[in-house]
Structure formats: C-alpha cells, structure tokens
C-alpha cells in the first residue's frame, strides 16, 4: 500500500479565492497581474508537491483569459502536473468562476508553467522517482 506522501504527489491542487476590490482593475474585474500571481501560486504548490521540495518557475508557456472575473465572484483553481522530466515538469492550471450561490461555474482562465526542482543552492536537481500509483495515473491520461 502506498504511503501518504506518494498518494498526493499527482493529485490536483485546488484553491478557492474570492475576488475583492483591491484585486480588481478599473473595470471591476480581476486585474491580469493578480490573476497571473494566483496561477503561479497554484503551479508552485503542485510542482513543489511532486518534487517533494523546492521548485522555481522557468517559464510560463501559455496564459489564456477566457472571460472576466468580477469582484465578489469565487475563482476556483486546479493545478496538475502533466509532464515530468529529469528536473523539470509542466504544470497546467485551470480556473473556473461563479457567484457564491451559483451551482454552475464557467471557465475563465488557464495557464501552463514549466517548474524546475532546485536544491538548497538554487541549482536544478533530479526529481524523485514516480511511485507505482503515479505511473498508473499517468498511463491512463492522454498528454500533448
């Protein structure tokens, strides 16, 4: 039976953030720079969990803003490691938003980030090997 840390290294990371006025632009919607910070935070947590240690962002490959996120809406982010290399990994983050009482949410933003595992000196280090559970999860997933 896998141990607890191994069960969580591939599990998607989920964040929920309420959008407040200080995060908004003059249109009353989430400012793009704040949206990028939230996406990066989710990517960092997913990457650090998979690396079982520190990671840094090497690249943001693609950021898509589908629809505005209004003040007072809840933004739900889900981050998942979709590719693992020697010391780097690709993390995909998707966001959905809606009102607090809404059952339905809509896709609002997404991004892909390249994260690199680093040692105490900030140099790239090899990622720990995947567990058998992680490998079986990966085999069942289509990647691009």
C-alpha positions in Angstrom: 0.0 0.0 0.0 1.5 3.4 -0.9 2.4 5.8 1.8 0.5 9.1 2.3 3.1 11.4 0.6 3.1 9.2 -2.6 -0.7 9.4 -2.8 -0.7 13.1 -3.1 2.2 13.9 -5.5 0.0 13.6 -8.6 -3.3 14.7 -7.0 -4.6 18.0 -8.4 -4.1 21.0 -6.2 -7.3 23.1 -5.6 -7.5 26.7 -4.5 -10.6 28.9 -4.0 -10.1 32.6 -3.9 -12.8 35.3 -3.5 -12.1 38.3 -5.7 -12.0 41.5 -3.6 -11.9 45.2 -4.8 -8.2 45.5 -4.1 -7.5 42.7 -6.7 -9.6 44.4 -9.4 -8.8 46.8 -12.2 -10.9 49.9 -13.0 -13.5 47.7 -14.8 -14.4 45.9 -11.6 -12.8 42.7 -12.8 -9.7 40.7 -11.6 -6.5 42.5 -12.7 -4.5 40.4 -15.1 -1.3 40.7 -12.9 -3.2 39.4 -9.9 -4.6 36.5 -12.0 -1.1 35.6 -13.1 0.1 35.6 -9.5 -2.7 33.2 -8.5 -2.0 30.9 -11.4 1.7 30.9 -10.5 1.0 30.1 -6.8 -1.1 27.1 -7.8 1.6 25.9 -10.2 4.2 26.3 -7.5 2.3 24.2 -4.9 1.6 21.4 -7.5 5.2 21.4 -8.6 6.6 21.5 -5.0 4.4 18.6 -4.0 5.6 16.5 -7.0 9.2 17.5 -6.4 8.9 16.9 -2.7 10.9 20.1 -2.2 11.6 23.5 -3.6 10.8 24.5 -7.2 11.2 27.6 -9.3 9.3 28.8 -12.3 11.4 28.6 -15.5 8.7 29.6 -18.0 5.0 30.4 -18.4 4.2 28.7 -21.7 0.7 30.0 -22.2 -1.9 32.0 -20.4 -5.5 32.3 -21.6 -8.1 34.7 -20.2 -11.4 33.4 -21.4 -13.9 35.7 -19.6 -13.6 38.4 -16.9 -13.9 37.6 -13.2 -16.0 40.1 -11.4 -15.5 41.4 -7.8 -17.3 39.2 -5.4 -17.0 36.0 -7.5 -15.2 32.9 -6.4 -12.3 31.7 -8.5 -11.6 28.0 -8.3 -8.1 27.0 -9.5 -7.0 23.4 -10.2 -3.3 22.7 -10.8 -1.9 19.4 -12.1 1.5 18.1 -13.1 1.0 16.9 -16.7 4.6 16.2 -17.7 7.7 15.1 -15.7 11.3 15.3 -17.0 14.6 14.8 -15.2 14.4 18.0 -13.1 11.6 19.9 -14.7 7.8 19.4 -15.0 4.9 21.0 -16.8 2.0 22.2 -14.6 -1.4 23.0 -16.1 -3.6 25.4 -14.1 -7.3 25.9 -15.0 -9.7 28.4 -13.4 -13.5 28.5 -13.1 -15.5 31.3 -11.6 -19.0 31.9 -10.4 -21.0 33.6 -7.7 -21.1 32.2 -4.1 -24.6 30.8 -4.5 -24.1 29.6 -8.1 -24.0 25.9 -8.7 -22.7 26.5 -12.2 -19.2 27.9 -12.9 -17.6 29.0 -16.2 -14.1 28.5 -17.5 -12.3 31.8 -17.0 -8.5 31.3 -17.3 -5.8 28.7 -17.8 -2.1 28.5 -18.0 0.9 26.2 -18.4 4.0 26.6 -16.4 7.4 24.9 -16.5 8.7 24.3 -13.0 12.2 23.1 -12.0 13.2 21.3 -8.9 16.1 23.0 -7.1 18.4 22.2 -4.3 19.4 24.5 -1.3 21.8 26.4 -3.6 19.1 27.1 -6.2 20.6 24.7 -8.7 18.4 22.2 -10.7 18.2 18.8 -9.0 16.7 15.5 -10.2 13.1 14.9 -9.4 12.4 11.9 -7.1 11.2 8.8 -9.0 7.5 8.4 -9.5 5.7 5.8 -7.4 3.7 2.9 -9.0 0.5 4.8 -8.3 1.8 7.9 -10.1 2.8 5.8 -13.1 -0.6 4.1 -13.3 -2.3 7.5 -13.1 -0.1 8.8 -16.0 -0.7 5.7 -18.2 -4.4 6.4 -18.1 -4.0 10.1 -19.1 -3.6 11.5 -22.6 -1.0 14.2 -22.9 0.1 16.5 -25.6 
